[in-house]
Amino acid sequence: MALIHDKLEQVLPKYHENVKNFGKTHGEAVIGQITVGAVLGGQRGMLSLLCDTSLVPADKGLIIRGIPLEQLCDKLPEEVFWLLLTGELPSKAELADLQKDLEARRAIPDNVWKTLDSLPKDTHPMAAFSILIMALERESVFRKRYDEGMKKDDYWHAMLEDSLNLVARVPDLAAAIYRWRYDLGPRIAPKPGLDWAANYAYMMGIPDPDGGFTRLMRLYMTLHTDHEGGNVSAHTSHCVASALSDPYYSVAAGLNGLAGPLHGLANQEVLQWLLDVLEKFGGNPSDAELDKFAHDTLTSGRVIPGYGHAVLRVVDPRFIAFLNFGKKECPNAPVFKLAEQVFNVVPEILKGIQKIKDPWPNVDSISGPRLYHYGVTQTRYYTVLFGVSRAMGLVAQMVMSRAWNEPIERPKSITLDGLKKAAGA
């Protein structure tokens, strides 16, 4: 049995007991207030989900299991996955064991490749990704064992099996979609001995003479693993899994939410805006030219894509991580130089607009330019990369939810007339 199983056998029963006891002693405690504005505003800021894998304080940014993101930028995605599941970073032996376990699980059944080959060539990459994950669902350990009548206390074991299988396979699926969708040649088989993100980069087939793209993929996959429980992809997968749907159903559902332009597609819009700037000025503009272009964008009723965040009120630490990577790896790349220049110019403009609460860049303002520089110019594919990484956070949350026997999610809705009455209107 893999070491991750042994570790969780120690951790999760204690977690279950902690949640259970706290619910008994403090179940009636009031932790927040629901306003009409919150109901009408997409439940923004309403405390309603338990998520121990990560937290995003508005004044700090992403914290994974108590560790600020900036302290994890040199970690492999597998290390962060172990951290998400257990609350601790793995030892060298534990990391090696997890990597060996994931490598042993990555074989893809033939029916999945036949499903990919049967799709129309103009299928959106995210749709293909979701479809292939659903094609894997027939492999679900959780569904099989549930049908056999497993006990509640064993749910997390089966959920973990599916989660490890899924995390092991998503890079292979995503790389195959990339090569199939853009006519880049046959699928590339994984290379034994490479780490999880490095193998993904290898299977995509991007020329990488100095290893820069591989280093970018390691960082990209680490930065996008998790972002607490309330974003669309995490919340959607959490809701679906609460019905005891297996991870294949639940991750596919989360990815379908990630595919929306207000969530995972945002980095495409950022890159297009930057390319429009480069085209208009025939290269990198002066600060004065960029200032005017940004003002013109805002005056026309559009936004500066990649700036502002639903939660954060500081510069996204994921942005800083990519910025530092660019300064080290590709400081003279035009699209990177422009992204850095926008960071120096645009926040000062946005600060002068009263209704804008967060003038700072988020991760989308710089992740696309990094991919573009290394040759991944097919912007419709970018969200698939996001989804490969985010799958780790989604399944980690599912394992923990099943460990404490979280009930089905079932909030109460209200009519507009009922809302008016409740508000005394």
N, C-alpha and C positions, 0 to 999 in steps of 0.2 A: 504494500500500500504506500502511496506517495506521502511524503512528509507533510504536505498541506492538509491532508486528511487528519493526520495525527495532531497537528497544531490546532485545527478547528475543533477537534474532539475535546481539547483542553479549554478552548476559549468560548465556544458558543453555548454550552450548557450554563456557564456562569452568566453569560449575557442574557439568556432566556430568564434565568432566575431573577436577575437584577431588574429587568423590565417588568416581569410579573409582580414582583414585590412592590415596586414603585407605583404600579397601577392600583394596587390594593390600598396603599397608604395615602396616595395623593390623587386618586381618580377624580375627585370633585374640585380640585384646585383650578382657579380661573387663570389662564395664561395670556389672554388677549381679548380684544374687543373687535367685533365685526361691524364695519361701517357700510353705509349704502355705497360710498365711493369705492370701497374694496370689492363689493359684489359686482358693481358695474364696470370696474376696472380690471377684470381678469383675475380677481382674487389676489391682486398684487400685495405682497407683504403679509398675507394672512398665515398665521402659524397653524398648520393642520397636518403636517407629515413628520414622522420620525425618520431621521436619516443620520446615521452615525459615521458614514464613510467619509464625508467631507462637509465643510461649512464655508460660506462666502460672506464674511462680514463686509459691510459696505465700505469701511475705512481701511481694509487690509487686503481683500482679495482671497483667492482660494487657499484653504487650509485643509490638507488631507490627513485625517486621523491625528490631528493636533500638530502637524508639521507644516509650516508655511511653504508654499510652492517653491519659492526661490531656493529652498534647501534641498529640493528634490530634482533640480534640473539636470544633475549629472547621473541620475539613476535610470536604469533600464525600465521600460514599461512593465516587464515581469516583476521587478522589485516593487513597483508601485501597486501592481495587482495583488501581490502578497500582502502589502501594507493595507490595502483596502479591505481585504478579507479578514486579516488577523489583528490589525492595529499595531503591528510591529514591522520594521524592515527585516528582510530575511538575512540570515547568515550566508556565507559563501556556499556552504553545503546545502542549505535550504533552497537558495537560488538555483544551484546546479540541478537539484532534484526536480524543481518545478519546471525548468527548461527541458529536462529529459522527459518529464511526464507530458508536457505539451507537444513535444516533438513526436512522441509515440501515438498521440491522438489525432494527428492532422490528416490522415487518409480521408479522401472525399469519395463517397459512393458514386458509381457511374451514372446513376439516375440524375444526380445533380448536374453533371456536365451535359447530359442529354437535354435537361431542362434549359440550360443556358444556350445551347446550340439551337434550340427550337424557338427562341425569342426573336421577334423582329429586330433588325439591326439598329433601328432608331429608338429602341427602348431606352428610357432614361437610366443612367448607371445606378441611381438610387433605387429605382423600381426593380432593376435586375438584382441588386443586392438583397433587397427584401424578399424577392421571389426565391432566390437560392437558399436563403436561410429557412424559409418555409419548406422548401424541398428537402431540407435536412430533418424536418420535424419528425418524420417517421422513425428516426433514430433515438427519440427521446427516452431516456431512462426514467425520468420523473413520471411521464404519462404511463409507461408500461408498469411501473411499480405501484402507481396509484390505482390502476385498474386491477392489480393483484391484491389490493387492500392493505397497503403499508400503513403503519401507525403514524400519527401526527409528528411524533418526536423524530421520525426518520425522514421527514420531508426535506430537511436541509441536506442530508446525505445525497439524495437523488438529485436535488437541485444543483448541488456542487458538481456532480458527475456531468450533467448536461452543460453546466457553465464552463467547465474545463474543456470539454469537447468543442463547445462553440468558440471559445476564445482561441483555441488551437487552430481552428479552421478558417476563421474570418479573413486572415491575411491571404490565404490561398484563393478564397472566393473572390476577394476584392481585386487581387492582382490579375486573376483570369478575366474578370469583367473588363478591366482596363485594356488588356491586350485584345480581347474579343470586340469590344465596342468601337475601338479606334483602329482596327485592322493592323495591329502591330506584330502579327505573327502568332504562332502557336503558343499555348500555355507553357510557362517555364516551371519545371519541377523544383520544389524546395531543395536547398543545399544543406546537407547534414552538417551540424556543427555551428551554424550561424544562429545568432540570437533572434528573437521573435520579430523585431522591427527590421533588422538587417535582412532577414529572409524575405520580408514583404518587399523591401526595396529591390532586392535581387530578382524576385519573381516579376516585378513590374517591367524589368528590362531597361531601366533608365541608364544611359552611359554614366559611369561614376568612377573616372580614373583616379581621383584623389580621395575617394570615400566621403566627400562632402554631402552627397545626397543621403547616404546611409546615416551619417551623423544627424542630419536634419530629421530624418524619419524617426530616429530614436527620440529626439527631443519632441517632435510633433506628437508622437504617440503618448509620451509621458504627460505632456501638457493638457491633453484633451480627454484623459481617462474619466474624470468625474467632475461634477460641479454642483454639488448638493442635490436635493431631491425634488425641487420645485420647478426646474426648467422643463420644457415640453417633452423632450425625449425621456428624461428620467421619470417624470411624473406619469407619462403615458405607460411606460413599461411597468412601473410600480403598480398602477391601477389594474392593468391586465393580469399581472402576476398575482395580484391579491385575490383573483378569482380561481387561483391554483392552476392557471394556464402555465404550461412549461416555458422555459426560457426562449425557445424558438419562436413561439407565438409572441412572447412579451418583448423580446429584442426587436423582432420585425416591426411590431407596433411602434416601439420607440423610434426606430429608424424612419418610419413613415412620418412621424412628427418632426424629426430632425431635418427631413427633406424640405420643410417649409421655408419660404424666403425670410420669415422673421426669426428663424433659428439657424439652422446649419448652412443655408445658402448665402448667408450674409457676406462671406469672404469673397464670393464671386463678384458681388456688386462693388466691393471695395476695389478689387483688382481692375475691373472694367473702368471705374472712375479714374484710377491712376493711369491706366493706358490711354484714356481719353486726354488726360493732361499732357502726357508725353507726346501724343500725336499732335495736339493743338500747338505746342511750342517747339516741335521738332527736336525734342530732348528735354532735359531737365530745365524747368523755368527758374527765373530769379525769385527771390522771396517776395518781391513786390508783385510780380506776375501771378505767383501762386496765391497770394493774398486776394488779388482782384478776382481770380477764377473762383476761389472759394466763396467770396462774397456774392458773386454772380449766381453760383449754385444755390445758395441760401435764398437770395432774392427771388429766384424763379420758383420757389416753393418746394424745392428738393432739399434733402439732407446731405450732410457729408457722411458717406457710408463708413462704418467702422468706428464712429465716435459716439460715445454715450453707451450706457449699459442699464439694464433693468434694475440691477441691485447695486453695483459698484459706484462709489463716489471718489475713487482714486484711479490712477493709471493701473490697468489690468496687469498683474504681475506676469501673466503669460505673454503680454506684449513686450515687457522688459526682457524676458528670456529670449524671445525671437530677435529683438533689437540687438542684444549682446551677441547672439549667434551671428547675425548679419555683419556686425562690425568686425568680427573675427574672421569669418569665412568668405564673405563676398562684399567688402565695403564699397567697391566701385561699381557694382551692378546698378544700372540706371533705375530700375524699378525699386530696388532697396533704398537707394539714395533719396528717391522721391518720397517713399513711405516715411523715412526719417525726417525729411524736410517738412512734410505735412505735420508731423508730430511737433515740430518746432514753431509752426505758423498757426495752424488751425485752432488749437485750444484757446489761444488769446482772443481769437475772433468769437468763439462760442461763449466765452466768459461774459461777453458783452450782451448776450441775448438772455433776457431775464428768465424765460420759461425753461431754458435748458439747465437741468440740475447737474448733469455730468458732462463736462466738456472734454473728458479724457478718452484716449483710444482704448478699445478693447482688443482682444486677440485677433479678431477678424481683419483689423486694419493692417495687419502685417503677415499673417500666415499665408495668404494667397501669393503675395509677392515672393516669399521664400520658395514656394513650390514652382512658380513660374520661372524663376531664375535657373532652377536645375532642370528645366525641360518639361515639366508637367504643365503644359499650356492648355490642356483640355479642362476648362473651368467647371464644366458640369460634373466632373468627376470628383471635385474637391470634397464634397460632402461625404462621399464614400470613405475617404481617408479619415475624416472626422468620426464616422460611424464605426470604423474598425477599432479605433482607440476607445470611443465611448462605450462600446460593448463591455469592456472590462468593468467600468463603473456600474453599468446597468445590472450585470449579473451578480456583482458583489453585493449590491443592495438587495437583490432577490434572495440570496443565500441567507443574509442576516434576517430578512423578514420572515422567512420560513423557519429560521431557528427559534424565533420567539413566538411563532404561531400567530402572526399578525392576521387579523380578520379581514374579510373582504372590504374594500373601500366603498363607502356608500354615503356620501354627503347628501344633505337635504336641499332640494331646490325650492324656489319661491317664485310666485308670479309677480308681475309688475304691480298689480293692484295690491297684492300682499305686502310688497316692499314699501309701497306708499303708506299703507296702514301702519306698518311697523315703524316707519319714520315719522309718523304723526302728520303726514301731508294729506 
